[in-house]
Amino acid sequence: MEEEKKRLVAALALCNLLSAMISLYLLNLLIFNQMQQRMYSFVGRSLGKICKRRKKQCFSSYWVKPGRTDDWWMNFVNDVVVDKDWKDNFRMRKDNFLRLCDKLCSFLEKNATNLRN
């Protein structure tokens, strides 16, 4: 009987010890997860600030300057605009622009190739 009580006390002590170890493990896991979440949120905020800084440094470009409609181009083709507009928009006088176009014409025109036929 006495031997049985000692075994029972030892089994209860072992259960108590296992319960304490499991509690400590779960507490340690909880602390680790909280630290990891803080780290990820800190890194996320830091990256967000870096990305915002980079966005501020970037400039936007465009292929066609705003306000350049088909009518605007047709005014240049039909000689409706004055020489000052040529200088402002093409950075050269009209006669220089046309001379440049004549020199580049052979390079810009389509060539007859097997793929185009």
N, CA, C and O atoms as CSV, one atom per row, in Angstrom:
chain,resi,resn,atom,element,x,y,z
A,1,MET,N,N,0.819,-1.188,0.000
A,1,MET,CA,C,0.000,0.000,0.000
A,1,MET,C,C,0.865,1.256,0.000
A,1,MET,O,O,0.611,2.204,-0.743
A,2,GLU,N,N,1.891,1.243,0.846
A,2,GLU,CA,C,2.797,2.387,0.923
A,2,GLU,C,C,3.532,2.576,-0.407
A,2,GLU,O,O,3.754,3.702,-0.853
A,3,GLU,N,N,3.896,1.484,-1.012
A,3,GLU,CA,C,4.596,1.533,-2.310
A,3,GLU,C,C,3.687,2.119,-3.385
A,3,GLU,O,O,4.139,2.854,-4.262
A,4,GLU,N,N,2.416,1.789,-3.306
A,4,GLU,CA,C,1.452,2.292,-4.280
A,4,GLU,C,C,1.264,3.796,-4.129
A,4,GLU,O,O,1.128,4.495,-5.133
A,5,LYS,N,N,1.254,4.314,-2.899
A,5,LYS,CA,C,1.119,5.757,-2.656
A,5,LYS,C,C,2.327,6.499,-3.221
A,5,LYS,O,O,2.182,7.582,-3.787
A,6,LYS,N,N,3.529,5.915,-3.067
A,6,LYS,CA,C,4.737,6.556,-3.587
A,6,LYS,C,C,4.689,6.636,-5.115
A,6,LYS,O,O,5.075,7.645,-5.706
A,7,ARG,N,N,4.212,5.565,-5.741
A,7,ARG,CA,C,4.088,5.584,-7.201
A,7,ARG,C,C,3.065,6.611,-7.651
A,7,ARG,O,O,3.282,7.310,-8.641
A,8,LEU,N,N,1.961,6.709,-6.943
A,8,LEU,CA,C,0.920,7.680,-7.271
A,8,LEU,C,C,1.438,9.100,-7.117
A,8,LEU,O,O,1.178,9.946,-7.972
A,9,VAL,N,N,2.167,9.375,-6.041
A,9,VAL,CA,C,2.748,10.712,-5.820
A,9,VAL,C,C,3.758,11.024,-6.914
A,9,VAL,O,O,3.803,12.149,-7.413
A,10,ALA,N,N,4.574,10.037,-7.294
A,10,ALA,CA,C,5.570,10.239,-8.355
A,10,ALA,C,C,4.886,10.508,-9.694
A,10,ALA,O,O,5.335,11.354,-10.468
A,11,ALA,N,N,3.786,9.778,-9.967
A,11,ALA,CA,C,3.051,9.982,-11.220
A,11,ALA,C,C,2.422,11.366,-11.252
A,11,ALA,O,O,2.447,12.037,-12.284
A,12,LEU,N,N,1.850,11.804,-10.113
A,12,LEU,CA,C,1.259,13.153,-10.043
A,12,LEU,C,C,2.332,14.229,-10.198
A,12,LEU,O,O,2.103,15.241,-10.859
A,13,ALA,N,N,3.489,14.020,-9.599
A,13,ALA,CA,C,4.592,14.982,-9.727
A,13,ALA,C,C,5.065,15.051,-11.175
A,13,ALA,O,O,5.371,16.127,-11.689
A,14,LEU,N,N,5.123,13.893,-11.825
A,14,LEU,CA,C,5.527,13.856,-13.229
A,14,LEU,C,C,4.512,14.581,-14.108
A,14,LEU,O,O,4.891,15.330,-15.008
A,15,CYS,N,N,3.225,14.360,-13.850
A,15,CYS,CA,C,2.171,15.066,-14.603
A,15,CYS,C,C,2.261,16.564,-14.380
A,15,CYS,O,O,2.115,17.349,-15.317
A,16,ASN,N,N,2.503,16.962,-13.129
A,16,ASN,CA,C,2.635,18.379,-12.794
A,16,ASN,C,C,3.830,18.992,-13.526
A,16,ASN,O,O,3.746,20.105,-14.044
A,17,LEU,N,N,4.938,18.256,-13.563
A,17,LEU,CA,C,6.139,18.732,-14.245
A,17,LEU,C,C,5.898,18.860,-15.750
A,17,LEU,O,O,6.301,19.849,-16.362
A,18,LEU,N,N,5.246,17.864,-16.342
A,18,LEU,CA,C,4.929,17.926,-17.775
A,18,LEU,C,C,3.995,19.093,-18.084
A,18,LEU,O,O,4.166,19.782,-19.089
A,19,SER,N,N,3.010,19.312,-17.219
A,19,SER,CA,C,2.088,20.429,-17.400
A,19,SER,C,C,2.828,21.763,-17.347
A,19,SER,O,O,2.554,22.657,-18.149
A,20,ALA,N,N,3.758,21.902,-16.413
A,20,ALA,CA,C,4.544,23.135,-16.300
A,20,ALA,C,C,5.425,23.328,-17.529
A,20,ALA,O,O,5.566,24.445,-18.027
A,21,MET,N,N,6.021,22.239,-18.018
A,21,MET,CA,C,6.873,22.345,-19.203
A,21,MET,C,C,6.061,22.743,-20.437
A,21,MET,O,O,6.508,23.556,-21.246
A,22,ILE,N,N,4.866,22.165,-20.574
A,22,ILE,CA,C,4.002,22.517,-21.710
A,22,ILE,C,C,3.577,23.980,-21.616
A,22,ILE,O,O,3.555,24.685,-22.625
A,23,SER,N,N,3.242,24.436,-20.417
A,23,SER,CA,C,2.862,25.843,-20.224
A,23,SER,C,C,4.008,26.775,-20.596
A,23,SER,O,O,3.797,27.785,-21.268
A,24,LEU,N,N,5.223,26.439,-20.160
A,24,LEU,CA,C,6.387,27.264,-20.503
A,24,LEU,C,C,6.649,27.259,-22.011
A,24,LEU,O,O,6.999,28.288,-22.590
A,25,TYR,N,N,6.479,26.103,-22.637
A,25,TYR,CA,C,6.674,26.010,-24.079
A,25,TYR,C,C,5.667,26.894,-24.810
A,25,TYR,O,O,6.036,27.628,-25.727
A,26,LEU,N,N,4.389,26.826,-24.407
A,26,LEU,CA,C,3.358,27.642,-25.052
A,26,LEU,C,C,3.599,29.130,-24.825
A,26,LEU,O,O,3.390,29.938,-25.730
A,27,LEU,N,N,4.042,29.497,-23.616
A,27,LEU,CA,C,4.361,30.891,-23.327
A,27,LEU,C,C,5.531,31.364,-24.192
A,27,LEU,O,O,5.500,32.468,-24.736
A,28,ASN,N,N,6.551,30.534,-24.314
A,28,ASN,CA,C,7.706,30.860,-25.145
A,28,ASN,C,C,7.290,31.015,-26.611
A,28,ASN,O,O,7.761,31.920,-27.300
A,29,LEU,N,N,6.411,30.137,-27.080
A,29,LEU,CA,C,5.914,30.213,-28.448
A,29,LEU,C,C,5.117,31.494,-28.672
A,29,LEU,O,O,5.250,32.130,-29.717
A,30,LEU,N,N,4.296,31.876,-27.704
A,30,LEU,CA,C,3.517,33.104,-27.794
A,30,LEU,C,C,4.432,34.326,-27.872
A,30,LEU,O,O,4.220,35.212,-28.699
A,31,ILE,N,N,5.442,34.372,-27.015
A,31,ILE,CA,C,6.392,35.494,-27.019
A,31,ILE,C,C,7.139,35.552,-28.351
A,31,ILE,O,O,7.330,36.632,-28.910
A,32,PHE,N,N,7.558,34.399,-28.857
A,32,PHE,CA,C,8.261,34.351,-30.138
A,32,PHE,C,C,7.377,34.882,-31.266
A,32,PHE,O,O,7.838,35.655,-32.106
A,33,ASN,N,N,6.101,34.465,-31.284
A,33,ASN,CA,C,5.182,34.937,-32.326
A,33,ASN,C,C,4.958,36.443,-32.234
A,33,ASN,O,O,4.901,37.124,-33.258
A,34,GLN,N,N,4.831,36.964,-31.017
A,34,GLN,CA,C,4.661,38.409,-30.854
A,34,GLN,C,C,5.884,39.173,-31.347
A,34,GLN,O,O,5.757,40.198,-32.016
A,35,MET,N,N,7.065,38.669,-31.013
A,35,MET,CA,C,8.291,39.331,-31.475
A,35,MET,C,C,8.391,39.282,-32.999
A,35,MET,O,O,8.813,40.251,-33.630
A,36,GLN,N,N,8.005,38.167,-33.576
A,36,GLN,CA,C,8.056,38.028,-35.025
A,36,GLN,C,C,7.068,38.996,-35.688
A,36,GLN,O,O,7.398,39.614,-36.700
A,37,GLN,N,N,5.865,39.132,-35.127
A,37,GLN,CA,C,4.887,40.067,-35.674
A,37,GLN,C,C,5.388,41.500,-35.581
A,37,GLN,O,O,5.220,42.277,-36.521
A,38,ARG,N,N,6.005,41.860,-34.452
A,38,ARG,CA,C,6.574,43.204,-34.314
A,38,ARG,C,C,7.653,43.452,-35.355
A,38,ARG,O,O,7.717,44.523,-35.959
A,39,MET,N,N,8.502,42.444,-35.559
A,39,MET,CA,C,9.577,42.591,-36.532
A,39,MET,C,C,8.993,42.774,-37.934
A,39,MET,O,O,9.433,43.650,-38.679
A,40,TYR,N,N,8.005,41.952,-38.295
A,40,TYR,CA,C,7.410,42.070,-39.620
A,40,TYR,C,C,6.705,43.410,-39.795
A,40,TYR,O,O,6.789,44.014,-40.865
A,41,SER,N,N,6.016,43.881,-38.770
A,41,SER,CA,C,5.343,45.171,-38.896
A,41,SER,C,C,6.357,46.299,-38.989
A,41,SER,O,O,6.143,47.263,-39.724
A,42,PHE,N,N,7.470,46.192,-38.248
A,42,PHE,CA,C,8.521,47.209,-38.333
A,42,PHE,C,C,9.147,47.218,-39.721
A,42,PHE,O,O,9.341,48.275,-40.321
A,43,VAL,N,N,9.463,46.014,-40.228
A,43,VAL,CA,C,10.051,45.918,-41.569
A,43,VAL,C,C,9.057,46.424,-42.606
A,43,VAL,O,O,9.439,47.124,-43.544
A,44,GLY,N,N,7.787,46.075,-42.442
A,44,GLY,CA,C,6.763,46.542,-43.379
A,44,GLY,C,C,6.643,48.052,-43.387
A,44,GLY,O,O,6.540,48.669,-44.447
A,45,ARG,N,N,6.656,48.653,-42.188
A,45,ARG,CA,C,6.584,50.122,-42.122
A,45,ARG,C,C,7.821,50.741,-42.742
A,45,ARG,O,O,7.726,51.734,-43.463
A,46,SER,N,N,8.985,50.160,-42.466
A,46,SER,CA,C,10.229,50.697,-43.016
A,46,SER,C,C,10.231,50.608,-44.531
A,46,SER,O,O,10.606,51.559,-45.216
A,47,LEU,N,N,9.807,49.453,-45.055
A,47,LEU,CA,C,9.752,49.306,-46.508
A,47,LEU,C,C,8.726,50.252,-47.105
A,47,LEU,O,O,8.937,50.805,-48.184
A,48,GLY,N,N,7.613,50.439,-46.403
A,48,GLY,CA,C,6.605,51.383,-46.883
A,48,GLY,C,C,7.162,52.786,-46.994
A,48,GLY,O,O,6.895,53.492,-47.967
A,49,LYS,N,N,7.944,53.198,-45.989
A,49,LYS,CA,C,8.550,54.528,-46.034
A,49,LYS,C,C,9.550,54.634,-47.171
A,49,LYS,O,O,9.615,55.654,-47.856
A,50,ILE,N,N,10.335,53.572,-47.372
A,50,ILE,CA,C,11.312,53.584,-48.462
A,50,ILE,C,C,10.593,53.666,-49.802
A,50,ILE,O,O,10.995,54.429,-50.679
A,51,CYS,N,N,9.528,52.880,-49.962
A,51,CYS,CA,C,8.789,52.901,-51.223
A,51,CYS,C,C,8.163,54.266,-51.460
A,51,CYS,O,O,8.155,54.757,-52.589
A,52,LYS,N,N,7.635,54.887,-50.397
A,52,LYS,CA,C,7.054,56.219,-50.556
A,52,LYS,C,C,8.121,57.216,-50.960
A,52,LYS,O,O,7.883,58.080,-51.804
A,53,ARG,N,N,9.318,57.098,-50.351
A,53,ARG,CA,C,10.409,57.991,-50.725
A,53,ARG,C,C,10.779,57.800,-52.184
A,53,ARG,O,O,11.007,58.770,-52.906
A,54,ARG,N,N,10.836,56.555,-52.615
A,54,ARG,CA,C,11.184,56.289,-54.009
A,54,ARG,C,C,10.113,56.816,-54.945
A,54,ARG,O,O,10.429,57.325,-56.021
A,55,LYS,N,N,8.856,56.704,-54.554
A,55,LYS,CA,C,7.786,57.209,-55.402
A,55,LYS,C,C,7.885,58.719,-55.548
A,55,LYS,O,O,7.613,59.259,-56.620
A,56,LYS,N,N,8.273,59.402,-54.479
A,56,LYS,CA,C,8.399,60.849,-54.559
A,56,LYS,C,C,9.534,61.253,-55.486
A,56,LYS,O,O,9.463,62.299,-56.132
A,57,GLN,N,N,10.591,60.427,-55.560
A,57,GLN,CA,C,11.734,60.758,-56.387
A,57,GLN,C,C,11.464,60.501,-57.865
A,57,GLN,O,O,12.084,61.121,-58.729
A,58,CYS,N,N,10.545,59.594,-58.155
A,58,CYS,CA,C,10.265,59.261,-59.548
A,58,CYS,C,C,9.504,60.399,-60.218
A,58,CYS,O,O,8.707,61.087,-59.581
A,59,PHE,N,N,9.755,60.583,-61.487
A,59,PHE,CA,C,9.007,61.565,-62.242
A,59,PHE,C,C,8.238,60.830,-63.325
A,59,PHE,O,O,8.657,59.775,-63.800
A,60,SER,N,N,7.127,61.395,-63.699
A,60,SER,CA,C,6.332,60.750,-64.732
A,60,SER,C,C,6.678,61.365,-66.081
A,60,SER,O,O,6.907,62.569,-66.194
A,61,SER,N,N,6.710,60.538,-67.071
A,61,SER,CA,C,6.970,61.020,-68.418
A,61,SER,C,C,5.791,60.624,-69.292
A,61,SER,O,O,4.974,59.785,-68.911
A,62,TYR,N,N,5.712,61.225,-70.449
A,62,TYR,CA,C,4.601,60.924,-71.332
A,62,TYR,C,C,5.117,60.885,-72.761
A,62,TYR,O,O,6.099,61.538,-73.114
A,63,TRP,N,N,4.423,60.099,-73.566
A,63,TRP,CA,C,4.821,59.964,-74.960
A,63,TRP,C,C,4.371,61.168,-75.768
A,63,TRP,O,O,5.086,61.636,-76.655
A,64,VAL,N,N,3.215,61.653,-75.465
A,64,VAL,CA,C,2.676,62.808,-76.180
A,64,VAL,C,C,2.413,63.892,-75.158
A,64,VAL,O,O,1.756,63.656,-74.145
A,65,LYS,N,N,2.924,65.072,-75.422
A,65,LYS,CA,C,2.733,66.174,-74.496
A,65,LYS,C,C,1.245,66.486,-74.385
A,65,LYS,O,O,0.554,66.537,-75.403
A,66,PRO,N,N,0.741,66.695,-73.180
A,66,PRO,CA,C,-0.685,67.000,-73.023
A,66,PRO,C,C,-1.088,68.211,-73.864
A,66,PRO,O,O,-0.361,69.201,-73.944
A,67,GLY,N,N,-2.237,68.110,-74.475
A,67,GLY,CA,C,-2.732,69.193,-75.323
A,67,GLY,C,C,-2.418,68.977,-76.793
A,67,GLY,O,O,-2.885,69.749,-77.631
A,68,ARG,N,N,-1.645,67.956,-77.137
A,68,ARG,CA,C,-1.288,67.682,-78.531
A,68,ARG,C,C,-2.363,66.776,-79.134
A,68,ARG,O,O,-2.259,65.551,-79.068
A,69,THR,N,N,-3.362,67.370,-79.702
A,69,THR,CA,C,-4.448,66.614,-80.317
A,69,THR,C,C,-4.194,66.499,-81.814
A,69,THR,O,O,-3.213,67.037,-82.328
A,70,ASP,N,N,-5.079,65.799,-82.507
A,70,ASP,CA,C,-4.970,65.692,-83.969
A,70,ASP,C,C,-5.089,67.060,-84.621
A,70,ASP,O,O,-4.403,67.351,-85.601
A,71,ASP,N,N,-5.963,67.899,-84.074
A,71,ASP,CA,C,-6.109,69.257,-84.622
A,71,ASP,C,C,-4.819,70.044,-84.475
A,71,ASP,O,O,-4.446,70.802,-85.371
A,72,TRP,N,N,-4.140,69.870,-83.360
A,72,TRP,CA,C,-2.878,70.584,-83.136
A,72,TRP,C,C,-1.863,70.186,-84.206
A,72,TRP,O,O,-1.188,71.044,-84.775
A,73,TRP,N,N,-1.756,68.869,-84.482
A,73,TRP,CA,C,-0.814,68.405,-85.505
A,73,TRP,C,C,-1.228,68.875,-86.891
A,73,TRP,O,O,-0.377,69.258,-87.694
A,74,MET,N,N,-2.516,68.850,-87.180
A,74,MET,CA,C,-2.988,69.281,-88.504
A,74,MET,C,C,-2.703,70.757,-88.740
A,74,MET,O,O,-2.479,71.166,-89.879
A,75,ASN,N,N,-2.707,71.558,-87.689
A,75,ASN,CA,C,-2.344,72.973,-87.843
A,75,ASN,C,C,-0.903,73.108,-88.325
A,75,ASN,O,O,-0.608,73.991,-89.131
A,76,PHE,N,N,-0.015,72.262,-87.855
A,76,PHE,CA,C,1.372,72.306,-88.325
A,76,PHE,C,C,1.482,71.812,-89.765
A,76,PHE,O,O,2.236,72.370,-90.563
A,77,VAL,N,N,0.729,70.768,-90.091
A,77,VAL,CA,C,0.784,70.226,-91.449
A,77,VAL,C,C,0.216,71.221,-92.450
A,77,VAL,O,O,0.758,71.366,-93.545
A,78,ASN,N,N,-0.854,71.903,-92.099
A,78,ASN,CA,C,-1.535,72.829,-93.013
A,78,ASN,C,C,-0.994,74.251,-92.954
A,78,ASN,O,O,-1.601,75.156,-93.528
A,79,ASP,N,N,0.129,74.474,-92.278
A,79,ASP,CA,C,0.764,75.804,-92.181
A,79,ASP,C,C,-0.143,76.859,-91.558
A,79,ASP,O,O,-0.137,78.013,-91.984
A,80,VAL,N,N,-0.919,76.470,-90.557
A,80,VAL,CA,C,-1.780,77.426,-89.873
A,80,VAL,C,C,-1.020,78.145,-88.763
A,80,VAL,O,O,-1.418,79.237,-88.355
A,81,VAL,N,N,0.050,77.562,-88.275
A,81,VAL,CA,C,0.788,78.132,-87.146
A,81,VAL,C,C,1.863,79.101,-87.631
A,81,VAL,O,O,2.276,79.072,-88.790
A,82,VAL,N,N,2.300,79.950,-86.722
A,82,VAL,CA,C,3.340,80.933,-87.047
A,82,VAL,C,C,4.719,80.335,-86.756
A,82,VAL,O,O,4.838,79.287,-86.121
A,83,ASP,N,N,5.771,81.035,-87.244
A,83,ASP,CA,C,7.139,80.523,-87.087
A,83,ASP,C,C,7.546,80.375,-85.623
A,83,ASP,O,O,8.322,79.482,-85.282
A,84,LYS,N,N,7.030,81.241,-84.763
A,84,LYS,CA,C,7.385,81.159,-83.341
A,84,LYS,C,C,6.927,79.826,-82.741
A,84,LYS,O,O,7.622,79.252,-81.902
A,85,ASP,N,N,5.752,79.332,-83.169
A,85,ASP,CA,C,5.269,78.033,-82.684
A,85,ASP,C,C,6.182,76.894,-83.130
A,85,ASP,O,O,6.388,75.935,-82.386
A,86,TRP,N,N,6.731,76.997,-84.342
A,86,TRP,CA,C,7.694,75.987,-84.792
A,86,TRP,C,C,8.899,75.976,-83.865
A,86,TRP,O,O,9.354,74.920,-83.426
A,87,LYS,N,N,9.405,77.155,-83.578
A,87,LYS,CA,C,10.597,77.268,-82.726
A,87,LYS,C,C,10.293,76.749,-81.319
A,87,LYS,O,O,11.113,76.045,-80.730
A,88,ASP,N,N,9.119,77.093,-80.775
A,88,ASP,CA,C,8.762,76.673,-79.413
A,88,ASP,C,C,8.537,75.164,-79.312
A,88,ASP,O,O,8.909,74.552,-78.310
A,89,ASN,N,N,7.935,74.561,-80.332
A,89,ASN,CA,C,7.556,73.152,-80.248
A,89,ASN,C,C,8.602,72.182,-80.786
A,89,ASN,O,O,8.727,71.067,-80.280
A,90,PHE,N,N,9.354,72.593,-81.804
A,90,PHE,CA,C,10.347,71.691,-82.398
A,90,PHE,C,C,11.781,72.142,-82.145
A,90,PHE,O,O,12.726,71.473,-82.565
A,91,ARG,N,N,11.948,73.266,-81.466
A,91,ARG,CA,C,13.258,73.819,-81.117
A,91,ARG,C,C,14.106,74.146,-82.338
A,91,ARG,O,O,15.335,74.130,-82.273
A,92,MET,N,N,13.449,74.440,-83.438
A,92,MET,CA,C,14.145,74.888,-84.645
A,92,MET,C,C,13.135,75.580,-85.549
A,92,MET,O,O,11.924,75.417,-85.401
A,93,ARG,N,N,13.662,76.352,-86.483
A,93,ARG,CA,C,12.774,77.037,-87.426
A,93,ARG,C,C,12.186,76.026,-88.408
A,93,ARG,O,O,12.682,74.908,-88.549
A,94,LYS,N,N,11.120,76.447,-89.078
A,94,LYS,CA,C,10.419,75.550,-89.986
A,94,LYS,C,C,11.324,75.095,-91.128
A,94,LYS,O,O,11.318,73.914,-91.476
A,95,ASP,N,N,12.103,76.008,-91.723
A,95,ASP,CA,C,12.951,75.625,-92.852
A,95,ASP,C,C,14.026,74.617,-92.431
A,95,ASP,O,O,14.345,73.704,-93.191
A,96,ASN,N,N,14.586,74.776,-91.226
A,96,ASN,CA,C,15.564,73.796,-90.731
A,96,ASN,C,C,14.906,72.437,-90.479
A,96,ASN,O,O,15.499,71.394,-90.755
A,97,PHE,N,N,13.691,72.458,-89.958
A,97,PHE,CA,C,12.968,71.212,-89.704
A,97,PHE,C,C,12.691,70.471,-91.008
A,97,PHE,O,O,12.890,69.258,-91.086
A,98,LEU,N,N,12.236,71.187,-92.028
A,98,LEU,CA,C,11.939,70.552,-93.313
A,98,LEU,C,C,13.213,70.034,-93.981
A,98,LEU,O,O,13.193,68.977,-94.612
A,99,ARG,N,N,14.313,70.764,-93.850
A,99,ARG,CA,C,15.592,70.312,-94.396
A,99,ARG,C,C,16.037,69.017,-93.698
A,99,ARG,O,O,16.515,68.088,-94.349
A,100,LEU,N,N,15.879,68.969,-92.393
A,100,LEU,CA,C,16.221,67.762,-91.637
A,100,LEU,C,C,15.344,66.586,-92.060
A,100,LEU,O,O,15.835,65.466,-92.203
A,101,CYS,N,N,14.060,66.834,-92.259
A,101,CYS,CA,C,13.148,65.777,-92.712
A,101,CYS,C,C,13.568,65.242,-94.079
A,101,CYS,O,O,13.515,64.034,-94.309
A,102,ASP,N,N,13.985,66.123,-94.989
A,102,ASP,CA,C,14.434,65.681,-96.314
A,102,ASP,C,C,15.666,64.792,-96.213
A,102,ASP,O,O,15.780,63.804,-96.938
A,103,LYS,N,N,16.589,65.138,-95.317
A,103,LYS,CA,C,17.807,64.334,-95.169
A,103,LYS,C,C,17.517,62.970,-94.536
A,103,LYS,O,O,18.172,61.980,-94.863
A,104,LEU,N,N,16.545,62.920,-93.638
A,104,LEU,CA,C,16.218,61.667,-92.954
A,104,LEU,C,C,15.178,60.825,-93.687
A,104,LEU,O,O,14.928,59.681,-93.309
A,105,CYS,N,N,14.582,61.377,-94.714
A,105,CYS,CA,C,13.476,60.723,-95.413
A,105,CYS,C,C,13.852,59.325,-95.898
A,105,CYS,O,O,13.067,58.389,-95.743
A,106,SER,N,N,15.024,59.170,-96.475
A,106,SER,CA,C,15.408,57.859,-97.016
A,106,SER,C,C,15.561,56.810,-95.911
A,106,SER,O,O,15.367,55.620,-96.162
A,107,PHE,N,N,15.901,57.231,-94.704
A,107,PHE,CA,C,16.054,56.291,-93.590
A,107,PHE,C,C,14.727,55.950,-92.925
A,107,PHE,O,O,14.585,54.894,-92.308
A,108,LEU,N,N,13.753,56.853,-93.054
A,108,LEU,CA,C,12.477,56.664,-92.363
A,108,LEU,C,C,11.407,56.003,-93.217
A,108,LEU,O,O,10.445,55.457,-92.677
A,109,GLU,N,N,11.551,56.039,-94.543
A,109,GLU,CA,C,10.536,55.457,-95.417
A,109,GLU,C,C,10.584,53.935,-95.355
A,109,GLU,O,O,11.617,53.339,-95.049
A,110,LYS,N,N,9.435,53.319,-95.655
A,110,LYS,CA,C,9.360,51.862,-95.695
A,110,LYS,C,C,10.177,51.345,-96.867
A,110,LYS,O,O,10.216,51.957,-97.934
A,111,ASN,N,N,10.817,50.228,-96.656
A,111,ASN,CA,C,11.523,49.540,-97.733
A,111,ASN,C,C,10.723,48.314,-98.131
A,111,ASN,O,O,10.062,47.694,-97.297
A,112,ALA,N,N,10.785,47.966,-99.411
A,112,ALA,CA,C,10.099,46.763,-99.877
A,112,ALA,C,C,10.890,45.544,-99.415
A,112,ALA,O,O,12.034,45.347,-99.825
A,113,THR,N,N,10.282,44.737,-98.570
A,113,THR,CA,C,10.922,43.510,-98.088
A,113,THR,C,C,10.004,42.331,-98.359
A,113,THR,O,O,8.834,42.513,-98.695
A,114,ASN,N,N,10.522,41.146,-98.217
A,114,ASN,CA,C,9.710,39.938,-98.443
A,114,ASN,C,C,8.557,39.849,-97.450
A,114,ASN,O,O,7.486,39.349,-97.795
A,115,LEU,N,N,8.753,40.320,-96.242
A,115,LEU,CA,C,7.694,40.243,-95.235
A,115,LEU,C,C,6.562,41.221,-95.513
A,115,LEU,O,O,5.420,40.959,-95.138
A,116,ARG,N,N,6.855,42.342,-96.163
A,116,ARG,CA,C,5.810,43.339,-96.440
A,116,ARG,C,C,5.020,43.011,-97.697
A,116,ARG,O,O,3.928,43.548,-97.883
A,117,ASN,N,N,5.525,42.167,-98.547
A,117,ASN,CA,C,4.826,41.853,-99.807
A,117,ASN,C,C,3.701,40.894,-99.589
A,117,ASN,O,O,3.011,40.525,-100.540
